[in-house]
Amino acid sequence: MNAETPIVKLKLDVIFKRVFGDENNTDIIAAFLSALLEISRESIEKITISNVELTPEYMEQKFSRLDLKMDVDGKTVNVEMQINYEPDFRERTLFYWSKLYSDELRTGDEYGTLKRTVCINLIDFNLFDCEDYHSHFRVMETSRHEVLTDKLAIHFFELKKKRQYSNHKPMDDWLDLINAETEGDLMEIQNTTAIPEIKKTIVIVRHLSGDEKVRQEAYYREKRLHDEATALRHARREGLAEGLTQGRAEGLTQGRAEGLTQGRAEGLTQGRAEGRAEGRSEVTQELTHRWLEMGMSEAEIKKLLGE
């Protein structure tokens, strides 16, 4: 097979869910979660996937979100593959985490029974101003760094940063696989990885890439995501242009008002000053005239006036 041959991309949410949302692939899912969360593979005993279906109706919805919700040994784990940048993605992630966490509580349950909830975000854009591609967030005290609770964990994996370097961890091989776009990428990963579940995943990706129906599904999904990203960029540009126009108009109006107010104030101040100066001049002239009539010299008058 040609190394340049394109494959269906795992970073595309519909393909990602076909692989990692298949309960027949629990060994792959366990190895994947073990690598990303940096926990031992043996610590994962049972995985139950809640939302495995990819309905055509859901696929056609605008700005639809295809995530993967699982119960992993009593913990709620949500995995999302996000290609397009969203300005409020951090806040959105926190909101989804809170929904997942609070939805577990039933009437009469104690708060202590709430499950540990972990959100894993695989994102194909840069979100944080750092070089690290993996960011792990918890809630902790700012001075002592004491963790408030282990019930919250949110992970971000920035795929574009992953291309720049490798830490030689198991997660690197998995993220390289998610970034793969050609048969050549698959061959390179297959020849270098020591993880059997990754090699099994490569076989699945090749099988999906050879399925015409899946390729069409991937094509239309990618096109929809591209159209959505274009629409958002266009809306932002229009918003910026409108804001600039409005800002200029408001600035001109405000400038005129401030200029008028300042002009009035300066005119009043200057008028008072000029009026006082003019008044002093008239008094000086009157006194000088009288003192000259009295026979005083100009030198004596200037001395009296302090000139």
C-alpha positions in Angstrom: 0.0 0.0 0.0 1.2 3.5 -0.9 2.6 5.5 2.1 0.7 8.6 0.9 -2.6 6.8 0.8 -5.0 8.8 3.1 -6.8 6.9 5.9 -9.9 7.7 8.0 -8.6 9.9 10.8 -9.1 8.8 14.4 -9.2 12.4 15.4 -12.5 12.7 13.6 -15.1 12.1 16.3 -17.2 9.6 14.4 -14.2 7.4 13.7 -12.9 7.8 17.2 -16.2 6.6 18.6 -16.4 3.7 16.2 -13.1 2.4 17.6 -13.2 3.5 21.3 -16.9 3.3 21.6 -17.1 -0.4 20.6 -17.6 -2.7 23.7 -15.8 -5.4 21.7 -12.6 -3.3 22.0 -12.5 -3.0 25.8 -8.8 -4.2 25.8 -8.0 -1.3 23.5 -10.0 1.2 25.6 -8.3 0.0 28.8 -4.8 0.4 27.3 -5.7 3.8 25.9 -7.1 5.1 29.3 -4.2 3.6 31.2 -1.7 5.5 29.0 -3.5 8.9 29.0 -4.3 8.8 32.8 -0.9 7.3 33.6 -2.3 4.5 35.7 -1.5 0.8 35.6 -3.4 -1.3 33.0 -4.1 -3.9 35.7 -5.9 -1.3 37.8 -8.7 -1.2 35.2 -11.0 -4.1 35.7 -14.4 -3.2 34.2 -15.5 -0.7 31.5 -19.1 0.0 30.7 -19.9 2.4 27.8 -23.1 4.4 28.2 -23.5 6.1 24.8 -22.3 3.9 22.0 -24.8 4.7 19.2 -24.1 7.0 16.3 -27.5 7.9 15.1 -27.9 9.6 11.6 -30.2 12.3 13.2 -27.5 13.2 15.8 -24.8 13.3 13.1 -26.8 15.8 11.1 -27.3 18.2 14.0 -25.4 21.5 13.8 -22.6 21.8 16.3 -23.3 18.3 17.6 -21.0 16.9 20.3 -19.9 13.3 20.0 -18.4 12.3 23.3 -17.8 8.9 25.0 -19.1 8.3 28.5 -17.9 5.3 30.4 -18.0 3.8 33.8 -14.5 2.6 34.7 -14.3 0.7 37.9 -16.9 2.9 39.5 -15.5 6.2 38.1 -17.2 8.3 35.5 -14.9 8.9 32.5 -15.9 11.1 29.6 -13.7 11.3 26.5 -14.3 14.0 23.9 -12.5 14.5 20.5 -12.8 18.1 19.5 -11.3 19.4 16.2 -12.7 23.0 16.0 -11.6 25.7 18.3 -14.3 27.2 20.6 -13.5 30.5 22.5 -15.3 29.2 25.7 -14.1 25.7 25.6 -12.6 25.7 29.1 -15.9 26.9 30.6 -17.8 24.5 28.5 -15.7 21.6 29.7 -16.2 22.6 33.3 -19.9 22.8 32.7 -20.0 19.3 31.2 -17.9 18.0 34.1 -20.4 19.4 36.6 -23.3 17.9 34.7 -21.7 14.5 34.7 -20.8 14.7 38.3 -24.2 16.0 39.6 -26.3 13.7 37.5 -25.0 10.7 39.4 -26.7 11.9 42.6 -30.2 10.4 43.2 -32.8 11.7 45.7 -31.9 10.6 49.2 -28.2 9.8 48.3 -25.4 11.2 50.4 -22.9 13.5 48.7 -20.1 11.2 49.6 -21.5 8.6 47.2 -20.8 10.8 44.2 -18.5 9.2 41.7 -15.0 10.4 40.8 -15.5 12.1 37.5 -12.8 12.5 34.9 -13.0 14.4 31.7 -10.5 13.8 28.9 -10.4 16.3 26.1 -8.5 15.5 22.9 -8.3 18.8 21.1 -6.9 19.6 17.7 -6.0 23.2 18.6 -3.8 25.1 21.1 -5.7 26.2 24.2 -3.0 27.0 26.7 0.0 29.3 26.5 2.6 26.6 27.2 4.7 24.0 25.4 3.3 20.9 27.2 0.6 19.1 25.3 -0.9 17.5 28.4 -2.6 19.7 31.1 -4.1 18.1 34.1 -6.4 20.2 36.4 -7.6 19.5 39.9 -9.1 21.7 42.7 -6.5 22.6 45.3 -5.7 25.3 47.9 -3.5 27.9 46.4 -0.8 28.2 49.1 -0.6 24.7 50.6 -1.5 23.0 47.3 -3.8 20.7 49.3 -6.2 19.0 47.0 -9.8 19.7 48.0 -11.2 16.5 46.6 -10.1 13.7 44.2 -13.6 13.7 42.7 -12.6 16.2 40.0 -10.0 15.6 37.2 -10.0 17.4 33.8 -7.3 16.5 31.2 -6.5 18.3 28.0 -4.3 16.8 25.3 -3.4 19.4 22.6 -2.7 17.4 19.5 -1.0 20.1 17.5 1.7 20.5 20.2 2.2 16.7 20.3 3.7 16.9 16.8 6.5 19.0 18.0 8.2 16.6 20.3 7.8 13.3 22.1 8.3 12.3 25.8 8.6 8.6 24.9 5.7 7.7 27.1 2.9 5.2 26.2 0.5 8.2 25.7 2.8 9.5 22.9 2.2 6.4 20.7 -1.6 6.7 21.2 -1.6 10.4 20.4 0.6 9.8 17.4 -2.0 7.3 16.2 -4.8 9.8 16.7 -2.8 12.3 14.7 -2.2 9.8 11.9 -3.5 10.8 8.5 -1.8 8.5 6.0 -0.8 4.8 5.6 2.8 5.9 6.0 2.0 7.3 9.5 0.4 4.0 10.4 3.4 2.0 9.2 5.8 4.2 11.2 3.8 3.8 14.4 3.4 0.1 13.8 7.2 -0.4 13.4 8.1 1.6 16.5 5.4 0.9 19.1 5.7 -1.9 21.7 2.0 -1.6 22.7 0.0 -4.6 21.3 -3.3 -2.7 21.6 -2.0 0.0 19.3 -1.1 -2.5 16.7 -4.6 -3.9 17.0 -6.1 -0.4 16.6 -4.1 0.1 13.4 -5.7 -3.0 12.0 -9.1 -1.6 12.8 -8.3 1.8 11.3 -7.1 0.1 8.1 -10.3 -2.0 7.9 -12.5 1.2 8.4 -10.4 3.0 5.8 -11.3 0.3 3.3 -15.0 0.5 4.0 -16.7 2.8 1.4 -19.7 3.6 3.7 -17.4 4.6 6.6 -15.2 6.7 4.3 -18.4 8.6 3.1 -19.5 9.0 6.6 -16.1 10.4 7.6 -16.1 12.7 4.5 -19.5 14.3 5.3 -18.7 14.6 9.0 -15.4 16.4 8.2 -17.2 18.6 5.7 -19.8 19.6 8.3 -17.2 20.4 10.9 -15.3 22.5 8.3 -18.5 24.4 7.4 -19.2 25.0 11.1 -15.7 26.3 11.7 -16.0 28.6 8.6 -19.4 29.9 9.9 -18.0 30.7 13.3 -15.0 32.5 11.9 -17.3 34.5 9.6 -19.5 35.4 12.5 -16.5 36.5 14.6 -15.2 38.7 11.7 -18.7 40.3 11.3 -18.8 40.9 15.0 -15.4 42.5 15.0 -16.3 44.7 12.1 -19.6 45.7 13.6 -17.9 46.4 16.9 -15.2 48.6 15.2 -17.8 50.6 13.3 -19.9 51.1 16.5 -16.8 51.9 18.5 -15.8 54.6 16.0 -19.3 56.1 16.0 -19.5 56.1 19.8 -16.0 57.5 20.0 -16.8 60.3 17.6 -20.0 61.2 19.5 -18.3 61.0 22.9 -15.3 63.0 21.5 -17.6 65.8 20.3 -19.5 65.9 23.7 -16.2 65.9 25.6 -14.8 68.6 23.3 -17.8 70.7 23.8 -17.7 70.3 27.6 -14.0 71.0 27.7 -14.3 74.0 25.4 -17.0 75.5 27.6 -14.9 75.0 30.7 -11.7 76.3 29.1 -13.6 79.3 27.7 -15.1 80.1 31.1 -11.7 79.9 32.8 -10.0 81.9 30.2 -12.8 84.5 30.2 -12.5 84.9 33.9 -8.7 85.3 33.7 -8.9 87.7 30.9 -11.6 89.7 32.6 -9.5 89.9 35.8 -6.4 91.0 33.8 -8.4 93.6 31.9 -10.0 94.9 35.1 -6.5 95.3 36.7 -5.3 97.1 33.7 -8.1 99.7 33.8 -7.4 100.3 37.6 -3.7 100.7 36.9 -4.3 103.2 34.2 -6.7 105.3 36.4 -4.2 105.4 39.3 -1.3 106.3 37.0 -3.3 109.2 35.5 -4.3 110.6 38.9 -0.7 110.3 40.3 0.7 112.1 37.3 -1.7 114.9 37.8 -0.5 115.1 41.4 3.0 115.7 40.0 4.5 112.3 40.8 7.3 111.0 38.5 6.9 107.8 36.5 9.6 106.1 38.5 7.7 106.8 41.7 4.5 105.5 40.2 6.1 102.2 39.0 7.6 101.7 42.5 4.1 102.1 44.0 2.6 99.7 41.5 5.3 97.1 42.0 6.4 97.1 38.4 
